[in-house]
């Protein structure tokens, strides 16, 4: 290393660890809130001070050299301890404060979370929320998120998961469509209807149901019905809107259908039959495991659990 003192390079070293996580100068600059040019300059200064190349640059990606990887590996734990120590000190304040980076599914975020965010902001004015809406299952540690809201049946074992509420999958249609095409009374009737479905890997789309619970405790047999229709989408909000337009019968999570059912723009079809296997039955708040959880994150999780404690019931 050159005669530049190592203590003058703490920020440079931290930026290198962020570059290793993000894999590009653009993403790293966005993560740190700096320009791409500043990011590149800091790394170049660090390489000159170290006397060896730390980064391999190509037109499409950025990779660390063996020396860069060795340097980042040695700094990862110390920087994590510094972040946790600072977070612990900051949490001594009277109220939660700081930035919470959250990722959530698009439909849930637009229909449920965003309309309620003002409540949390008023209750915790020193907490700043950064929301990323995506149906892509982000790597929380790699992409720098503090928390993820996930619609899943099995949260990862390597993370801490707080259950927020149960969720159901509902068949919904507009009154106009049902007047034109009739109302199904059994799942088998769906074979003659326009069904708006979420595309999966299978060749033939199919919906699966469990019959209503009878007085006897005999096991309920799953009923599988192949479906087809004029429209499919990998977003429940799009399916809901297509159903509201009278295009067919849609199978969507209750959090997507709640407002439209409440306003009577949609009605539930086959309400006594339980849809299974299409969407997960639970919504979780998930964060990477850490010995210390910032108060801002804990406050946001606590608020989520209160707001959605009762799920997505439709009230008359």
MITOR-269124 format. One record per residue (C-alpha): residue number from 0; x, y, z negated; chain; residue in three letters. Coordinates in Angstrom, 1 decimal. Each point is the difference from the previous one (the first is absolute). Example, Ala and Ser with C-alpha at 12.3 -4.5 7.8 and 13.67 -1.06 7.14 Angstrom:
2
<site nr="0" x="12.3" y="-4.5" z="-7.8" kette="A" rest="ALA"/>
<site nr="1" x="1.4" y="3.4" z="0.7" kette="A" rest="SER"/>
//
This chain:
316
<site nr="0" x="0.0" y="0.0" z="0.0" kette="A" rest="UNK"/>
<site nr="1" x="1.2" y="3.6" z="0.7" kette="A" rest="UNK"/>
<site nr="2" x="0.9" y="2.5" z="-2.7" kette="A" rest="UNK"/>
<site nr="3" x="-3.7" y="1.0" z="-0.2" kette="A" rest="UNK"/>
<site nr="4" x="-1.1" y="-0.8" z="-3.5" kette="A" rest="UNK"/>
<site nr="5" x="-2.5" y="-2.9" z="-0.3" kette="A" rest="UNK"/>
<site nr="6" x="-2.3" y="2.1" z="-2.2" kette="A" rest="UNK"/>
<site nr="7" x="-0.4" y="2.4" z="2.9" kette="A" rest="UNK"/>
<site nr="8" x="-1.5" y="-2.9" z="2.0" kette="A" rest="UNK"/>
<site nr="9" x="-2.8" y="-1.2" z="-2.2" kette="A" rest="UNK"/>
<site nr="10" x="-2.6" y="1.4" z="2.3" kette="A" rest="UNK"/>
<site nr="11" x="1.7" y="-1.4" z="3.1" kette="A" rest="UNK"/>
<site nr="12" x="0.1" y="-3.4" z="-1.6" kette="A" rest="UNK"/>
<site nr="13" x="-3.7" y="0.2" z="-0.8" kette="A" rest="UNK"/>
<site nr="14" x="-0.9" y="1.0" z="3.5" kette="A" rest="UNK"/>
<site nr="15" x="2.0" y="-3.1" z="1.3" kette="A" rest="UNK"/>
<site nr="16" x="-2.2" y="-2.3" z="-2.2" kette="A" rest="UNK"/>
<site nr="17" x="-3.1" y="1.6" z="1.4" kette="A" rest="UNK"/>
<site nr="18" x="1.3" y="-0.4" z="3.6" kette="A" rest="UNK"/>
<site nr="19" x="0.6" y="-3.7" z="-0.8" kette="A" rest="UNK"/>
<site nr="20" x="-3.6" y="-0.4" z="-1.2" kette="A" rest="UNK"/>
<site nr="21" x="-1.6" y="2.0" z="2.9" kette="A" rest="UNK"/>
<site nr="22" x="2.2" y="-1.2" z="2.9" kette="A" rest="UNK"/>
<site nr="23" x="-0.1" y="3.3" z="1.9" kette="A" rest="UNK"/>
<site nr="24" x="1.1" y="3.6" z="-0.4" kette="A" rest="UNK"/>
<site nr="25" x="-3.5" y="1.3" z="0.8" kette="A" rest="UNK"/>
<site nr="26" x="-1.8" y="-2.1" z="-2.6" kette="A" rest="UNK"/>
<site nr="27" x="2.7" y="0.7" z="-2.6" kette="A" rest="UNK"/>
<site nr="28" x="-0.1" y="3.7" z="0.6" kette="A" rest="UNK"/>
<site nr="29" x="-3.8" y="-0.1" z="-0.4" kette="A" rest="UNK"/>
<site nr="30" x="0.3" y="-2.0" z="-3.2" kette="A" rest="UNK"/>
<site nr="31" x="2.5" y="2.5" z="-1.5" kette="A" rest="UNK"/>
<site nr="32" x="-1.8" y="3.1" z="1.4" kette="A" rest="UNK"/>
<site nr="33" x="3.0" y="1.2" z="2.0" kette="A" rest="UNK"/>
<site nr="34" x="0.9" y="0.5" z="3.6" kette="A" rest="UNK"/>
<site nr="35" x="1.3" y="-2.9" z="2.2" kette="A" rest="UNK"/>
<site nr="36" x="3.1" y="2.2" z="0.7" kette="A" rest="UNK"/>
<site nr="37" x="0.7" y="0.5" z="-3.8" kette="A" rest="UNK"/>
<site nr="38" x="-0.4" y="-3.8" z="-0.5" kette="A" rest="UNK"/>
<site nr="39" x="2.5" y="-0.7" z="2.8" kette="A" rest="UNK"/>
<site nr="40" x="2.5" y="2.6" z="-1.3" kette="A" rest="UNK"/>
<site nr="41" x="-0.1" y="-1.4" z="-3.6" kette="A" rest="UNK"/>
<site nr="42" x="0.8" y="-3.6" z="1.3" kette="A" rest="UNK"/>
<site nr="43" x="2.8" y="1.3" z="2.2" kette="A" rest="UNK"/>
<site nr="44" x="1.5" y="1.8" z="-3.0" kette="A" rest="UNK"/>
<site nr="45" x="-0.2" y="-3.1" z="-2.1" kette="A" rest="UNK"/>
<site nr="46" x="1.7" y="-2.1" z="2.7" kette="A" rest="UNK"/>
<site nr="47" x="2.8" y="2.5" z="0.2" kette="A" rest="UNK"/>
<site nr="48" x="0.4" y="0.0" z="-3.7" kette="A" rest="UNK"/>
<site nr="49" x="0.0" y="-3.9" z="-0.1" kette="A" rest="UNK"/>
<site nr="50" x="2.4" y="-0.2" z="2.9" kette="A" rest="UNK"/>
<site nr="51" x="-2.0" y="-2.9" z="1.7" kette="A" rest="UNK"/>
<site nr="52" x="-3.1" y="-0.2" z="2.1" kette="A" rest="UNK"/>
<site nr="53" x="-3.1" y="-0.6" z="-2.1" kette="A" rest="UNK"/>
<site nr="54" x="-2.7" y="0.0" z="2.7" kette="A" rest="UNK"/>
<site nr="55" x="-0.3" y="-1.5" z="3.4" kette="A" rest="UNK"/>
<site nr="56" x="-2.2" y="2.2" z="2.2" kette="A" rest="UNK"/>
<site nr="57" x="-1.8" y="-1.1" z="3.2" kette="A" rest="UNK"/>
<site nr="58" x="-2.6" y="1.6" z="2.1" kette="A" rest="UNK"/>
<site nr="59" x="-2.8" y="-2.0" z="-1.7" kette="A" rest="UNK"/>
<site nr="60" x="1.1" y="-0.7" z="-3.6" kette="A" rest="UNK"/>
<site nr="61" x="2.5" y="0.6" z="-2.8" kette="A" rest="UNK"/>
<site nr="62" x="1.8" y="-2.8" z="-1.7" kette="A" rest="UNK"/>
<site nr="63" x="2.5" y="0.2" z="-2.9" kette="A" rest="UNK"/>
<site nr="64" x="3.5" y="-1.4" z="0.6" kette="A" rest="UNK"/>
<site nr="65" x="1.4" y="-2.5" z="-2.4" kette="A" rest="UNK"/>
<site nr="66" x="1.6" y="2.8" z="-2.0" kette="A" rest="UNK"/>
<site nr="67" x="-3.3" y="1.9" z="-0.1" kette="A" rest="UNK"/>
<site nr="68" x="-1.9" y="-3.1" z="-1.1" kette="A" rest="UNK"/>
<site nr="69" x="2.5" y="-0.6" z="-2.8" kette="A" rest="UNK"/>
<site nr="70" x="-0.2" y="3.6" z="-1.2" kette="A" rest="UNK"/>
<site nr="71" x="-3.9" y="0.0" z="0.0" kette="A" rest="UNK"/>
<site nr="72" x="-0.1" y="-3.4" z="-1.8" kette="A" rest="UNK"/>
<site nr="73" x="2.2" y="1.4" z="-2.8" kette="A" rest="UNK"/>
<site nr="74" x="-2.2" y="3.2" z="-0.4" kette="A" rest="UNK"/>
<site nr="75" x="-3.5" y="-1.5" z="0.2" kette="A" rest="UNK"/>
<site nr="76" x="-0.3" y="-1.0" z="-3.7" kette="A" rest="UNK"/>
<site nr="77" x="1.6" y="3.2" z="-1.4" kette="A" rest="UNK"/>
<site nr="78" x="-2.2" y="2.2" z="2.1" kette="A" rest="UNK"/>
<site nr="79" x="-3.1" y="-1.9" z="-1.1" kette="A" rest="UNK"/>
<site nr="80" x="1.0" y="0.3" z="-3.6" kette="A" rest="UNK"/>
<site nr="81" x="0.5" y="3.8" z="0.5" kette="A" rest="UNK"/>
<site nr="82" x="-3.4" y="0.3" z="1.5" kette="A" rest="UNK"/>
<site nr="83" x="-1.6" y="-2.0" z="-2.8" kette="A" rest="UNK"/>
<site nr="84" x="1.9" y="2.0" z="-2.6" kette="A" rest="UNK"/>
<site nr="85" x="-1.1" y="3.3" z="1.5" kette="A" rest="UNK"/>
<site nr="86" x="-3.6" y="-1.2" z="0.3" kette="A" rest="UNK"/>
<site nr="87" x="0.0" y="-1.0" z="-3.7" kette="A" rest="UNK"/>
<site nr="88" x="1.2" y="3.5" z="-1.0" kette="A" rest="UNK"/>
<site nr="89" x="-2.5" y="1.7" z="2.3" kette="A" rest="UNK"/>
<site nr="90" x="-2.7" y="-2.1" z="-1.6" kette="A" rest="UNK"/>
<site nr="91" x="0.7" y="1.7" z="-3.3" kette="A" rest="UNK"/>
<site nr="92" x="-2.0" y="2.9" z="1.3" kette="A" rest="UNK"/>
<site nr="93" x="-3.5" y="0.6" z="-1.3" kette="A" rest="UNK"/>
<site nr="94" x="-1.7" y="-1.1" z="3.2" kette="A" rest="UNK"/>
<site nr="95" x="0.8" y="-2.1" z="3.0" kette="A" rest="UNK"/>
<site nr="96" x="2.0" y="1.8" z="2.7" kette="A" rest="UNK"/>
<site nr="97" x="1.8" y="-0.8" z="3.2" kette="A" rest="UNK"/>
<site nr="98" x="-0.5" y="-1.5" z="3.4" kette="A" rest="UNK"/>
<site nr="99" x="-1.9" y="-3.3" z="0.5" kette="A" rest="UNK"/>
<site nr="100" x="0.4" y="-1.6" z="3.5" kette="A" rest="UNK"/>
<site nr="101" x="-3.0" y="-2.2" z="0.8" kette="A" rest="UNK"/>
<site nr="102" x="-0.8" y="-2.3" z="3.0" kette="A" rest="UNK"/>
<site nr="103" x="-3.5" y="-1.2" z="0.5" kette="A" rest="UNK"/>
<site nr="104" x="-2.1" y="-1.6" z="2.8" kette="A" rest="UNK"/>
<site nr="105" x="-1.5" y="2.4" z="2.5" kette="A" rest="UNK"/>
<site nr="106" x="-3.7" y="-0.8" z="-0.5" kette="A" rest="UNK"/>
<site nr="107" x="0.3" y="-0.1" z="-3.9" kette="A" rest="UNK"/>
<site nr="108" x="2.0" y="3.2" z="-0.1" kette="A" rest="UNK"/>
<site nr="109" x="-2.3" y="2.0" z="2.3" kette="A" rest="UNK"/>
<site nr="110" x="-3.3" y="-1.2" z="-1.4" kette="A" rest="UNK"/>
<site nr="111" x="0.7" y="-0.5" z="-3.6" kette="A" rest="UNK"/>
<site nr="112" x="3.3" y="1.5" z="-1.2" kette="A" rest="UNK"/>
<site nr="113" x="0.3" y="3.4" z="1.8" kette="A" rest="UNK"/>
<site nr="114" x="-3.5" y="1.2" z="-1.0" kette="A" rest="UNK"/>
<site nr="115" x="0.8" y="-0.6" z="-3.7" kette="A" rest="UNK"/>
<site nr="116" x="3.6" y="1.4" z="0.0" kette="A" rest="UNK"/>
<site nr="117" x="-1.1" y="3.4" z="-1.2" kette="A" rest="UNK"/>
<site nr="118" x="-1.2" y="-1.5" z="-3.2" kette="A" rest="UNK"/>
<site nr="119" x="3.5" y="-1.3" z="-0.8" kette="A" rest="UNK"/>
<site nr="120" x="1.7" y="3.2" z="1.1" kette="A" rest="UNK"/>
<site nr="121" x="-2.2" y="2.1" z="-2.4" kette="A" rest="UNK"/>
<site nr="122" x="0.7" y="-2.4" z="-2.9" kette="A" rest="UNK"/>
<site nr="123" x="3.8" y="-0.2" z="0.7" kette="A" rest="UNK"/>
<site nr="124" x="1.0" y="3.3" z="1.6" kette="A" rest="UNK"/>
<site nr="125" x="3.8" y="-0.7" z="-0.4" kette="A" rest="UNK"/>
<site nr="126" x="-0.2" y="-3.3" z="2.0" kette="A" rest="UNK"/>
<site nr="127" x="0.5" y="0.2" z="3.7" kette="A" rest="UNK"/>
<site nr="128" x="-1.3" y="-2.8" z="2.2" kette="A" rest="UNK"/>
<site nr="129" x="1.4" y="-1.0" z="3.4" kette="A" rest="UNK"/>
<site nr="130" x="-2.4" y="-2.4" z="1.7" kette="A" rest="UNK"/>
<site nr="131" x="1.0" y="-2.1" z="3.0" kette="A" rest="UNK"/>
<site nr="132" x="-3.0" y="-1.7" z="1.6" kette="A" rest="UNK"/>
<site nr="133" x="1.0" y="-3.2" z="1.8" kette="A" rest="UNK"/>
<site nr="134" x="-1.3" y="-3.5" z="0.4" kette="A" rest="UNK"/>
<site nr="135" x="3.6" y="-1.2" z="0.3" kette="A" rest="UNK"/>
<site nr="136" x="1.2" y="-1.7" z="-3.1" kette="A" rest="UNK"/>
<site nr="137" x="2.9" y="2.3" z="-0.9" kette="A" rest="UNK"/>
<site nr="138" x="3.0" y="-1.1" z="-2.0" kette="A" rest="UNK"/>
<site nr="139" x="-0.3" y="2.2" z="-3.0" kette="A" rest="UNK"/>
<site nr="140" x="3.6" y="-0.1" z="-1.0" kette="A" rest="UNK"/>
<site nr="141" x="1.4" y="0.5" z="3.5" kette="A" rest="UNK"/>
<site nr="142" x="-2.4" y="2.8" z="1.0" kette="A" rest="UNK"/>
<site nr="143" x="0.2" y="1.8" z="-3.3" kette="A" rest="UNK"/>
<site nr="144" x="-3.7" y="-0.4" z="-1.2" kette="A" rest="UNK"/>
<site nr="145" x="-0.8" y="0.2" z="-3.7" kette="A" rest="UNK"/>
<site nr="146" x="-3.3" y="-1.8" z="0.5" kette="A" rest="UNK"/>
<site nr="147" x="-2.1" y="-1.9" z="2.5" kette="A" rest="UNK"/>
<site nr="148" x="-3.7" y="-0.6" z="0.1" kette="A" rest="UNK"/>
<site nr="149" x="-0.6" y="-3.4" z="1.5" kette="A" rest="UNK"/>
<site nr="150" x="-3.0" y="-2.0" z="1.1" kette="A" rest="UNK"/>
<site nr="151" x="1.3" y="-3.4" z="-0.7" kette="A" rest="UNK"/>
<site nr="152" x="-0.7" y="-3.3" z="-1.7" kette="A" rest="UNK"/>
<site nr="153" x="3.5" y="-0.6" z="-1.2" kette="A" rest="UNK"/>
<site nr="154" x="2.3" y="2.9" z="-0.9" kette="A" rest="UNK"/>
<site nr="155" x="3.7" y="-0.8" z="0.3" kette="A" rest="UNK"/>
<site nr="156" x="1.6" y="-1.6" z="-3.0" kette="A" rest="UNK"/>
<site nr="157" x="3.0" y="2.4" z="0.2" kette="A" rest="UNK"/>
<site nr="158" x="-2.3" y="3.0" z="-0.8" kette="A" rest="UNK"/>
<site nr="159" x="-2.2" y="1.2" z="-2.8" kette="A" rest="UNK"/>
<site nr="160" x="-3.6" y="-0.1" z="1.0" kette="A" rest="UNK"/>
<site nr="161" x="-3.0" y="1.7" z="-1.7" kette="A" rest="UNK"/>
<site nr="162" x="-3.4" y="-1.2" z="1.1" kette="A" rest="UNK"/>
<site nr="163" x="-2.2" y="2.9" z="0.9" kette="A" rest="UNK"/>
<site nr="164" x="-3.3" y="-1.8" z="0.9" kette="A" rest="UNK"/>
<site nr="165" x="-1.6" y="-2.8" z="1.9" kette="A" rest="UNK"/>
<site nr="166" x="-1.2" y="0.6" z="3.5" kette="A" rest="UNK"/>
<site nr="167" x="-2.5" y="-1.9" z="2.2" kette="A" rest="UNK"/>
<site nr="168" x="-0.3" y="-0.4" z="3.8" kette="A" rest="UNK"/>
<site nr="169" x="-3.4" y="1.0" z="1.3" kette="A" rest="UNK"/>
<site nr="170" x="-1.9" y="-0.5" z="3.3" kette="A" rest="UNK"/>
<site nr="171" x="-1.5" y="3.4" z="1.0" kette="A" rest="UNK"/>
<site nr="172" x="-2.0" y="1.3" z="2.9" kette="A" rest="UNK"/>
<site nr="173" x="-2.1" y="3.0" z="1.0" kette="A" rest="UNK"/>
<site nr="174" x="-3.8" y="0.0" z="-0.2" kette="A" rest="UNK"/>
<site nr="175" x="-0.1" y="0.7" z="3.7" kette="A" rest="UNK"/>
<site nr="176" x="2.0" y="-3.0" z="0.8" kette="A" rest="UNK"/>
<site nr="177" x="-2.1" y="-2.3" z="-2.2" kette="A" rest="UNK"/>
<site nr="178" x="-3.2" y="1.3" z="1.6" kette="A" rest="UNK"/>
<site nr="179" x="1.3" y="-0.8" z="3.4" kette="A" rest="UNK"/>
<site nr="180" x="1.6" y="-3.3" z="-0.7" kette="A" rest="UNK"/>
<site nr="181" x="-1.7" y="-1.3" z="-3.1" kette="A" rest="UNK"/>
<site nr="182" x="1.3" y="-0.7" z="-3.5" kette="A" rest="UNK"/>
<site nr="183" x="2.0" y="-3.2" z="-0.6" kette="A" rest="UNK"/>
<site nr="184" x="-1.3" y="-2.2" z="-2.7" kette="A" rest="UNK"/>
<site nr="185" x="2.9" y="-2.6" z="0.0" kette="A" rest="UNK"/>
<site nr="186" x="3.6" y="0.2" z="1.0" kette="A" rest="UNK"/>
<site nr="187" x="-0.7" y="-2.2" z="3.0" kette="A" rest="UNK"/>
<site nr="188" x="-2.2" y="2.8" z="1.4" kette="A" rest="UNK"/>
<site nr="189" x="3.1" y="2.1" z="0.4" kette="A" rest="UNK"/>
<site nr="190" x="0.9" y="-2.1" z="3.1" kette="A" rest="UNK"/>
<site nr="191" x="-2.6" y="1.9" z="2.0" kette="A" rest="UNK"/>
<site nr="192" x="1.0" y="3.4" z="-1.2" kette="A" rest="UNK"/>
<site nr="193" x="2.7" y="2.6" z="0.9" kette="A" rest="UNK"/>
<site nr="194" x="2.5" y="-0.4" z="-2.8" kette="A" rest="UNK"/>
<site nr="195" x="2.7" y="2.6" z="-0.6" kette="A" rest="UNK"/>
<site nr="196" x="3.0" y="-1.7" z="-1.5" kette="A" rest="UNK"/>
<site nr="197" x="3.5" y="0.5" z="-1.3" kette="A" rest="UNK"/>
<site nr="198" x="2.4" y="-1.7" z="2.5" kette="A" rest="UNK"/>
<site nr="199" x="2.1" y="-2.8" z="-1.4" kette="A" rest="UNK"/>
<site nr="200" x="2.5" y="-2.4" z="1.4" kette="A" rest="UNK"/>
<site nr="201" x="-2.6" y="-2.7" z="0.7" kette="A" rest="UNK"/>
<site nr="202" x="-1.2" y="-0.6" z="3.5" kette="A" rest="UNK"/>
<site nr="203" x="-3.7" y="0.0" z="-0.8" kette="A" rest="UNK"/>
<site nr="204" x="-1.1" y="2.6" z="-2.6" kette="A" rest="UNK"/>
<site nr="205" x="-2.1" y="-1.5" z="-2.8" kette="A" rest="UNK"/>
<site nr="206" x="-1.6" y="1.1" z="-3.2" kette="A" rest="UNK"/>
<site nr="207" x="-0.3" y="-2.2" z="-3.1" kette="A" rest="UNK"/>
<site nr="208" x="-2.7" y="0.1" z="-2.6" kette="A" rest="UNK"/>
<site nr="209" x="-1.1" y="-1.7" z="-3.2" kette="A" rest="UNK"/>
<site nr="210" x="-3.7" y="-0.5" z="-0.5" kette="A" rest="UNK"/>
<site nr="211" x="-2.0" y="1.7" z="-2.8" kette="A" rest="UNK"/>
<site nr="212" x="0.6" y="-1.6" z="-3.4" kette="A" rest="UNK"/>
<site nr="213" x="-2.9" y="-2.3" z="-0.9" kette="A" rest="UNK"/>
<site nr="214" x="-1.2" y="-1.1" z="-3.4" kette="A" rest="UNK"/>
<site nr="215" x="1.9" y="-3.2" z="0.3" kette="A" rest="UNK"/>
<site nr="216" x="3.8" y="0.1" z="-0.5" kette="A" rest="UNK"/>
<site nr="217" x="0.7" y="-2.1" z="3.2" kette="A" rest="UNK"/>
<site nr="218" x="3.1" y="1.3" z="1.9" kette="A" rest="UNK"/>
<site nr="219" x="-0.9" y="2.5" z="2.7" kette="A" rest="UNK"/>
<site nr="220" x="1.1" y="-1.1" z="3.5" kette="A" rest="UNK"/>
<site nr="221" x="1.7" y="2.6" z="2.2" kette="A" rest="UNK"/>
<site nr="222" x="-1.8" y="0.9" z="3.2" kette="A" rest="UNK"/>
<site nr="223" x="2.1" y="1.1" z="2.9" kette="A" rest="UNK"/>
<site nr="224" x="-1.5" y="1.8" z="3.0" kette="A" rest="UNK"/>
<site nr="225" x="1.9" y="1.0" z="3.2" kette="A" rest="UNK"/>
<site nr="226" x="-0.8" y="3.6" z="0.9" kette="A" rest="UNK"/>
<site nr="227" x="0.5" y="2.2" z="3.0" kette="A" rest="UNK"/>
<site nr="228" x="-0.9" y="3.6" z="0.9" kette="A" rest="UNK"/>
<site nr="229" x="0.8" y="3.0" z="2.1" kette="A" rest="UNK"/>
<site nr="230" x="2.5" y="1.5" z="-2.5" kette="A" rest="UNK"/>
<site nr="231" x="2.7" y="-1.0" z="-2.5" kette="A" rest="UNK"/>
<site nr="232" x="2.5" y="2.2" z="-1.9" kette="A" rest="UNK"/>
<site nr="233" x="2.7" y="-0.5" z="-2.6" kette="A" rest="UNK"/>
<site nr="234" x="-1.5" y="2.8" z="-2.1" kette="A" rest="UNK"/>
<site nr="235" x="-3.2" y="-0.4" z="-2.1" kette="A" rest="UNK"/>
<site nr="236" x="-0.8" y="3.7" z="0.4" kette="A" rest="UNK"/>
<site nr="237" x="-0.2" y="-0.4" z="3.8" kette="A" rest="UNK"/>
<site nr="238" x="-2.2" y="-3.1" z="-0.4" kette="A" rest="UNK"/>
<site nr="239" x="-2.3" y="1.9" z="-2.4" kette="A" rest="UNK"/>
<site nr="240" x="-0.4" y="2.9" z="2.4" kette="A" rest="UNK"/>
<site nr="241" x="-0.7" y="-2.4" z="2.9" kette="A" rest="UNK"/>
<site nr="242" x="-2.8" y="-1.6" z="-2.1" kette="A" rest="UNK"/>
<site nr="243" x="-1.4" y="3.4" z="-0.8" kette="A" rest="UNK"/>
<site nr="244" x="-0.1" y="0.7" z="3.7" kette="A" rest="UNK"/>
<site nr="245" x="-2.2" y="-3.1" z="0.5" kette="A" rest="UNK"/>
<site nr="246" x="2.6" y="-2.0" z="1.7" kette="A" rest="UNK"/>
<site nr="247" x="-0.5" y="-3.2" z="-2.1" kette="A" rest="UNK"/>
<site nr="248" x="0.4" y="-1.6" z="-3.3" kette="A" rest="UNK"/>
<site nr="249" x="3.3" y="0.7" z="-1.8" kette="A" rest="UNK"/>
<site nr="250" x="1.8" y="-1.9" z="-2.7" kette="A" rest="UNK"/>
<site nr="251" x="1.8" y="2.6" z="-2.2" kette="A" rest="UNK"/>
<site nr="252" x="1.3" y="0.5" z="-3.6" kette="A" rest="UNK"/>
<site nr="253" x="-2.6" y="1.5" z="-2.3" kette="A" rest="UNK"/>
<site nr="254" x="2.3" y="3.1" z="-0.5" kette="A" rest="UNK"/>
<site nr="255" x="-0.4" y="0.7" z="3.7" kette="A" rest="UNK"/>
<site nr="256" x="-3.8" y="-0.4" z="0.1" kette="A" rest="UNK"/>
<site nr="257" x="-0.9" y="1.6" z="-3.4" kette="A" rest="UNK"/>
<site nr="258" x="-0.7" y="3.5" z="1.2" kette="A" rest="UNK"/>
<site nr="259" x="-1.9" y="-1.1" z="3.2" kette="A" rest="UNK"/>
<site nr="260" x="-2.2" y="-2.4" z="-2.1" kette="A" rest="UNK"/>
<site nr="261" x="-0.6" y="2.7" z="-2.6" kette="A" rest="UNK"/>
<site nr="262" x="-1.2" y="2.4" z="2.7" kette="A" rest="UNK"/>
<site nr="263" x="-2.0" y="-2.8" z="1.7" kette="A" rest="UNK"/>
<site nr="264" x="1.9" y="0.4" z="3.3" kette="A" rest="UNK"/>
<site nr="265" x="0.7" y="-3.7" z="-0.4" kette="A" rest="UNK"/>
<site nr="266" x="-1.8" y="-2.9" z="-1.6" kette="A" rest="UNK"/>
<site nr="267" x="1.5" y="-3.2" z="-1.4" kette="A" rest="UNK"/>
<site nr="268" x="-0.6" y="-3.2" z="2.0" kette="A" rest="UNK"/>
<site nr="269" x="-0.2" y="-3.5" z="-1.7" kette="A" rest="UNK"/>
<site nr="270" x="0.6" y="1.6" z="-3.5" kette="A" rest="UNK"/>
<site nr="271" x="-0.4" y="-3.4" z="-1.8" kette="A" rest="UNK"/>
<site nr="272" x="2.8" y="-1.6" z="2.0" kette="A" rest="UNK"/>
<site nr="273" x="3.6" y="0.5" z="-1.2" kette="A" rest="UNK"/>
<site nr="274" x="2.5" y="0.7" z="2.8" kette="A" rest="UNK"/>
<site nr="275" x="3.4" y="-1.6" z="-0.7" kette="A" rest="UNK"/>
<site nr="276" x="3.4" y="-0.1" z="1.6" kette="A" rest="UNK"/>
<site nr="277" x="-0.1" y="3.2" z="2.1" kette="A" rest="UNK"/>
<site nr="278" x="1.0" y="2.6" z="-2.5" kette="A" rest="UNK"/>
<site nr="279" x="1.6" y="-0.4" z="-3.4" kette="A" rest="UNK"/>
<site nr="280" x="-2.2" y="0.1" z="-3.2" kette="A" rest="UNK"/>
<site nr="281" x="2.1" y="2.4" z="-2.1" kette="A" rest="UNK"/>
<site nr="282" x="1.7" y="3.4" z="0.1" kette="A" rest="UNK"/>
<site nr="283" x="3.2" y="0.5" z="-1.9" kette="A" rest="UNK"/>
<site nr="284" x="2.4" y="2.8" z="-0.8" kette="A" rest="UNK"/>
<site nr="285" x="3.5" y="-1.4" z="0.5" kette="A" rest="UNK"/>
<site nr="286" x="3.5" y="1.4" z="-0.9" kette="A" rest="UNK"/>
<site nr="287" x="3.5" y="-1.5" z="0.1" kette="A" rest="UNK"/>
<site nr="288" x="1.0" y="-1.4" z="-3.4" kette="A" rest="UNK"/>
<site nr="289" x="1.9" y="2.4" z="-2.2" kette="A" rest="UNK"/>
<site nr="290" x="0.7" y="0.2" z="-3.7" kette="A" rest="UNK"/>
<site nr="291" x="-1.3" y="3.6" z="-0.1" kette="A" rest="UNK"/>
<site nr="292" x="-3.1" y="1.3" z="1.8" kette="A" rest="UNK"/>
<site nr="293" x="-0.2" y="3.8" z="0.4" kette="A" rest="UNK"/>
<site nr="294" x="-2.9" y="1.6" z="-1.8" kette="A" rest="UNK"/>
<site nr="295" x="-1.2" y="1.5" z="3.3" kette="A" rest="UNK"/>
<site nr="296" x="-0.3" y="-3.5" z="1.5" kette="A" rest="UNK"/>
<site nr="297" x="-1.7" y="-1.4" z="-3.1" kette="A" rest="UNK"/>
<site nr="298" x="-2.4" y="2.9" z="-0.1" kette="A" rest="UNK"/>
<site nr="299" x="-1.0" y="-0.6" z="3.6" kette="A" rest="UNK"/>
<site nr="300" x="-0.5" y="-3.7" z="-0.5" kette="A" rest="UNK"/>
<site nr="301" x="-2.1" y="0.6" z="-3.1" kette="A" rest="UNK"/>
<site nr="302" x="-2.2" y="2.4" z="2.0" kette="A" rest="UNK"/>
<site nr="303" x="-0.4" y="-2.5" z="2.9" kette="A" rest="UNK"/>
<site nr="304" x="-1.1" y="-2.7" z="-2.5" kette="A" rest="UNK"/>
<site nr="305" x="-2.6" y="2.3" z="-1.5" kette="A" rest="UNK"/>
<site nr="306" x="-1.4" y="1.4" z="3.3" kette="A" rest="UNK"/>
<site nr="307" x="-0.5" y="-3.5" z="1.5" kette="A" rest="UNK"/>
<site nr="308" x="-0.7" y="-2.0" z="-3.1" kette="A" rest="UNK"/>
<site nr="309" x="-3.5" y="-0.8" z="1.3" kette="A" rest="UNK"/>
<site nr="310" x="1.1" y="-0.7" z="3.6" kette="A" rest="UNK"/>
<site nr="311" x="-2.1" y="1.2" z="2.9" kette="A" rest="UNK"/>
<site nr="312" x="-3.7" y="-0.5" z="-1.0" kette="A" rest="UNK"/>
<site nr="313" x="-2.7" y="1.7" z="2.0" kette="A" rest="UNK"/>
<site nr="314" x="-2.3" y="2.1" z="-2.1" kette="A" rest="UNK"/>
<site nr="315" x="-3.5" y="0.9" z="1.2" kette="A" rest="UNK"/>
//
